[in-house]
Amino acid sequence: MRRKLYVLIILILLPSIGISQLIEKDTIKVFYLGGQSNMDGYGYNSDLPDSLKIEFKNVWIYHGNPSPDEMKNGGLGTWNALQPGHGVGFSSDGTVNNLSNRFGIELSFAKRLQELYPNEKIAIIKYSRGGTSVDSLAAGQFGSWEADYRGSNGINQYDHFLATLKGALNVTDIDGDGKEDYLNPCGIIWMQGESDAAFTEEIANAYYQNLKRLMDLIRASLNFDDLPVIIGKISDSWNDKDGKVWEHGELVQYAQEKYAKTDKKADIIRSTRYYKYTDPWHYDSDGYIDLGEKFAEAIYHLNKK
């Protein structure tokens, strides 16, 4: 009788033991940041306000090493507390992150998310590379996100993204507090399209299908079929000697609007049209700060739907 009672107590306690083990894990909201140079970030750290010129508490970033196609070091990184220096010029060998004097959207994005999700832990996975396209026909010297693009040895930007994701998710305790972490995918933030607008009308017209396929692949890699996606609408500085910088920009913009309208878990940021530029291609520091805040607010509201 005593043995039966003991077995009964164990059976009753098993569910609570499982729940207890789950509670012991840290749940951390994770966001993926990807695209080309305006996701890299060309803001200057020296322009940052004091509120962003800090090492963030409870925000960590895994920034994959940006590399050309064919290179085997793409996506190498290590988890660190978020701070300035994850803009263009950043690199990593997988052990040490080499911060730059530039920043992208990640700082204001994280700060606004902390305001929207008080007392929550935030993780950012970032892989982007300037000049890259979602169409292999526009790969050029910068690279292509087209998953099937073989190039000279089969390694492309999508492969570097997968390497980044693998490296990030293989770490079970990203904050080093001794507890296993559960990284909860909460969104994809995508700023890209200028390169696809710079070549031919054919490439620009294919942007919608290429973007849709890539976002579906990234969602699948995160095991979340309807993971919210926020895209930044490309803009033009009109600072080329002949006028427009992106010859077929309107076609890519149309494709971005179409994607945001037809995917029920997608939205688009349009404030980019008002930003100032430091050169024909890249926003100024204030632009990146505003864009990060806009992305955070959009992904927050999309997750609530």
Buried (B, 14 or more C-beta within 10 A) or exposed (E): EEEEEEEEEEEEEEEEEEEEEEEEEBEBBBBBBBBBBBBBBBBBBEBBEEEBBBEBEBBBBBBBBBBBBBBEBBBBBBBBBBBBBBBBBBBBEBEEBEBBEBBBBBBBBBBBBBEBBEEBBBBBBBBBBBBBBBBBBBBBEBBBBBBEBEBEEEBBBBBBBBBBBEBBBEBEEBBEEEEEBEBEBBBBBBBBBBBBBBBBEEBBBBBBEBBBBBBBBBBEBBEBEEBBBBBBBBBBBEEEEEEBBBBBBBBBBBBBBBBBEEBEBBBBBBBBEEBEBBEEBBBBBEBBBBBBBBBBBBBBEBBEE
